[in-house]
């Protein structure tokens, strides 16, 4: 547009680290194809994969869009659009679009600057200036000549009528699978008015630690059948559609549960002001509980997972399942989801809250705060086989990076053997909870079976 300075639009960071673009995540492209006014390609546009210096995605573009920024959901550039990838079997057809990764551009410019190229040195200084600038702003969408308001990390749509929540269903599998109980109820945060410490949501419940401000235990039901995941095929069930996000929205804001005092919860600000130390790790996975008898129930479950009570600090190398992190927590969640495609499951999970956990200085809504960060997390997956419960327990430590995991294996086979633990061992390691006797009876990793697994894999007891 004539008469508008480019500086008026703000700028975006060009981050050198890889990992900003993950397979199956969504991207957008801001383009001026054919020299026309600005166009934004948003949904449904997914990353198909990456190879060396390139990422591949389904975003639609017009000719002349080369050099356009490819942006992730946080409006961070992950690549510069390069070209379409033709379909070799069909003339005049294409199978994907390809962009040059920002991290690869950084590497190339840095290498040239190191070799003495003065122009490359000047470009690298600009890159660093953009990355360190604290006044970075997301682009605003221009419509009819007027700039719309910038919205940063809005809260997903959520139902604030909490009287509808019934929480975790222990009879979900047709056989009773009780939620683990907290050994000492005095450490649990009480709900306002009632004093109850088991907080119900849509398809899951959890108990908060009053001092640590993190969940002690969360119990969730999981159904990935098509009928449950998409009860009304005419509606959209994407993450953005369920959250009610618009084109301007850069990310998802988490919100506190009004049924609980603020002092018992870690607010969104803690994670947004943590010097990029942690991911906002879902204790109950969003995809796991987004099912229901109708669209409203699915959407209600989606929103409930963004309560700060369901958030826990996890490093990217532990939380995320895709390259370059290969985080074991995320990979295990993917394995559980694949297992659930053939049956319903119940899942119990939480951080391992030890007195010796390291302290982290951060911020909550009142100012500076010191929070102990859990070194490990646990998860128990419960299913039914031939009319009997089966339970599998896992103990996962956060210091697990650069590990080559096979994400395709199901039934918690050999690749998970070193993480399998009996429920009795988990009780001893976690310390704050106790599993019901029926779950101990269903435990698939106990006694002689556990000893055989440990002997075969070389794993050690706690």
CORQUI-V582443 format. One record per backbone hydrogen bond with DSSP energy under -1.0 kcal/mol. CO is the residue of the C=O (numbers start at 1). NH is the residue of the N-H. If there is no record, write none. Layout:
<<CO;NH> <CO;NH>>
This chain:
<<1;4> <5;8> <6;9> <7;10> <11;137> <22;25> <25;47> <28;71> <29;41> <31;39> <32;35> <33;36> <39;31> <41;29> <45;27> <46;58> <47;24> <49;56> <51;54> <53;101> <54;51> <55;99> <56;48> <56;49> <57;97> <63;34> <65;68> <68;81> <69;30> <70;78> <70;79> <71;28> <72;75> <76;72> <78;102> <79;70> <80;100> <81;67> <83;98> <85;95> <85;96> <87;90> <90;93> <93;87> <96;85> <97;57> <98;82> <98;83> <99;55> <100;80> <101;105> <102;106> <103;107> <104;108> <105;109> <106;110> <107;111> <108;112> <109;113> <110;114> <111;115> <112;117> <113;116> <117;121> <118;122> <119;123> <120;124> <121;125> <122;126> <123;127> <124;128> <125;129> <126;130> <127;131> <128;132> <141;148> <143;146> <146;143> <154;253> <160;162> <161;164> <162;165> <169;172> <170;177> <171;174> <181;434> <184;187> <185;188> <187;210> <191;195> <192;194> <196;191> <199;206> <201;167> <203;221> <204;201> <205;219> <206;199> <207;216> <207;217> <208;189> <209;213> <214;209> <217;207> <218;349> <219;205> <220;347> <222;345> <225;229> <226;230> <228;292> <232;235> <238;242> <239;243> <240;244> <240;245> <243;157> <246;249> <255;308> <257;260> <259;192> <261;264> <262;265> <267;270> <268;272> <269;273> <274;277> <279;281> <279;314> <281;312> <285;289> <289;291> <294;298> <295;299> <296;300> <297;301> <298;302> <299;303> <300;304> <301;305> <303;306> <304;307> <306;255> <307;310> <308;311> <310;283> <312;281> <314;279> <315;318> <315;319> <316;320> <318;329> <318;330> <320;327> <322;325> <322;326> <327;331> <328;332> <329;333> <330;334> <331;335> <332;336> <333;337> <334;338> <335;339> <336;340> <339;342> <345;222> <346;382> <347;220> <348;380> <349;218> <350;378> <354;357> <358;373> <360;371> <362;369> <367;364> <369;362> <371;360> <375;398> <376;352> <377;396> <378;350> <379;394> <380;348> <381;392> <382;346> <383;390> <385;388> <388;385> <390;383> <391;444> <392;381> <393;421> <394;379> <396;377> <398;400> <413;416> <414;417> <416;419> <416;420> <419;395> <422;426> <423;427> <424;428> <425;429> <426;430> <427;431> <432;183> <434;181> <436;440> <437;441> <438;442> <442;391> <446;449> <447;451> <448;452> <449;453> <450;454> <451;455> <452;456> <453;457> <454;458>>
